[in-house]
């Protein structure tokens, strides 16, 4: 089921992002009266195509969904004697400024799409975990209200409501090599976090690497949901059951229950449960879950999420404030993505941070299962990544062509075709190298 969900989420995500990107090229090209011959989503064998008129654009879907293209009319395809009237509709006959805008439209539309998705998220409301920590290495945290954990409410003066907010501000500070100060709720003074210049080169979560110890709330071993026809359903477990022990070993939190289930695939487990005050014995035989779980045991249950209410927060804004915050967030994410890519290319960040299609599929499947708002949030992040990636000055990408047009604007002469051909081959090598690293990282995470 997870594999199907991941594949479905991947196709939906890539389909939306690529379609909107190519629509940007298409829309601005038609705005400048450039003839578009083909609007294609995907590559390879054509699965579907439709042309609404003999002279209109052909719309098609390819077998491989990792991209798309908009093919515009070029003067080299015309007969100089018969098709003179068509020259005005050729892409290569447009001014360099129009060509620049047509090419730039794809990445820009991706950033616009990110604002749209972020606005949906902020207006609808998204739930996240509050940034609680049990400790920060090297610092004696203030004791507030006799609690064993502390809430981070600001990073470098920016309010943080969810862990995601903390992560973004921490990355901004580290990438820009600026100070990193956090403010704990109930405490007047900032805590200064020291970090090494090579922090981004380390494996693992940057939050943990900086010495933060995020608080993991203990979830009680109460069944919240049960999948149909799952081992738990067949065993007779019901929503609301509290698991007290497994094979006579006491279970006092959800993590211990999961550990016992995963470590005992195809084994008989005797569960003692509390069903609304009545103690019962149930036999559970976890199935083997082969999909991305390395053969671990699987019961088909999830915890009662109400136990996390004190640790979660719903972030929601009015409509126009949502637009403002979404625009600002898109801008900040775009800058951060550019800087992170620069750190990667200059060897200042760990290449293990590069993710490929398999990771995207995994994240898409998980966010899709969590609901539309979470999926929309992921689409916004991916749309920014796609837009920024295409703006990089690498030949064969939109950014490479934009560099050519800037050169032409400054010199009044186009970049020589011989140079473009050599640069294109170099760009293909760079892209294949990036894709190779991404696939390697994906497989390394799965193995």
Secondary structure, 3 states (H helix, E strand, C coil): CHHHHHHHHHHHHHHHHHHHHHHHHHHHHHHCCCCEEEEEEEEEEEEEEEECCCCCCEEEEEEEEEEEEEEECCHHHCCCCCCHHHHHHCHHHCCHHHHHHHHHHHHHHHHHHHHHHHHHHHHHCEEEECCEEEEECCECCCCCCCCCCEEEEEECCEECCCHHHHHHHHHHHHHHCCCCEEEECCCCCCEECCCCCCHHHCCCCHHHHCCEEECCCCCCCEEEEECCCCHHHHHCCCCCCEEEEECCEECCCHHHHHHHHHCCCCCEEEEEEEECCEEEEEEEECEEECCCCCCEEECCEEECHHHHHHHEEEECCCHHHHHHHHHHHHHHHHHHHHHHHHHHHCCCCCHHHCCCHHHHHHHHHHHHHHCHHHHHHHHHHHHHHHHHHHHCCCCCCHHHHHHHHHHHHHHCCCCCHHHHHHHHHHHHHHHHHHHHHHHHHHHHHHC
